Amino acid sequence: MLIYKEYLELLFFKRFGQFNFYLSLAAYKLQKGVEMQLKLMIMLAAAVLGVFGPEPGQFKAVEHAALKKIFEPAGSLAAGTSLNWSGYVASGQDLGAVTGTWKIPAVRGNKNFKTDAAWVGIGGVSHADLIQAGTEAVTGVPGKVGYLAWIELLPDYAQPVPLAVHKGDSVTVNIRHGAGAAWQIVLRNNSTGQEFSKQVSYQSSLSSAEWIEEMPSGADANLLPLDNFGAVNFSGCYVWKNGVKLSAGAAGSRPVVLVSQQHKILAEPLGLKSRGTAFAVKRLR
C-alpha cells in the first residue's frame, strides 16, 4: 500500500457543480506494469464511487479496439471469429447511423481485475476508424462491481461520461452522422430516464455498423481479462444505410464469435430474432 500512498494522488474537487478526478503525473514514474494496474484501479474507483472525468485526455485506462480478426467469414451470414468482439456486424457503404438497446448484466464481484463492455458503433471492421458508445463492468475489489457509461473515438481512449448506470438497467445508444464530420452521440438509461448527449467531430469511413459485447484492451493494447457476464441481450438493433432504416438482419449483418488465443470460444452470438432486430451474446466458460 505504500506505493499507492507515494505515487497515486486522486484529487477530488468541485468544478461547475460536478466532480472530476485526475491521475497524478507521479504515476508515470512507475514501471509500466505497475502503472497499468494503477490506471485500472482508478477506473474501478471511478465506477464504484460514481466519479467521472469526462474531459478528453484525462482518463486513459481502457480502450475498446477495432475488430481483431482471426479469419473472415465465408459468406454474409457465416460466423467469423475475433479475439475481442462477439456480436453482429453489418458492412457496406454510407452507414450513417446506428442504434441498439441492451440490458446491463449482473457481474459477480471478484478480487481480480476483470471487465467486459457492450456497445454499438460505426467503423472498425475494414477500416481503423471507429466511433462507439456503450457500458462497461469492472471488478477488482471483493464484493464490488463498478458500472460506467463511455464514448470512444478511435484512436483516442474511452472517455467515461456522467451518466449513472447499474446492473439490470436498460441502455439505448444512438450514433448519427450529420453534415461533414459532425456526429451526435446519445446514451440513454431507459431505467432511470437520464440521458447523455454530445456533439463530436470525427472522420469516418461509414463502412460498418456493430452491436458488440467486447473483451476490452488496456492502454498498452493488450487484451484485459474477461469477466463472466453470463449473457447480454441486444434489441432494437437498426442501421441507416444511404438514409434508409434497416434492421440488423435486413442489413445482412453477420455474427462474430469471441475466441481466445488458443481458439477456445469465450462468447458467441445467438441467432437474430424479432425480425432481425434482437439477439443475445452468451458467455461460455
Buried (B, 14 or more C-beta within 10 A) or exposed (E): EEEEEEBBBBEEEEEEEEBBBBBEEEBEEBEEEEBBBBBBBBBBBBBBEEBBBBEEEBBBBBBBBBBBBEEEBEEEEEBBBBBBBBBBBBBBEEBBBBBBBBBBBEBEBBEEBBBBBBBBBBBBBBBEBBBBBBBBBBBBBEEBBBBBBBBBBBEEBBBBBBBBBEEEBBBBBBBBBEEEEEBBBBBBBEBBEBEBEBEBEBEBBBBBBBBBBBBBBBBEEEBBBBBBBBEBBBBBBBBBBEEEEBBBBBBBBBBBBBBEEEEEBBBBBEEBEEEBBBBBBBBEE
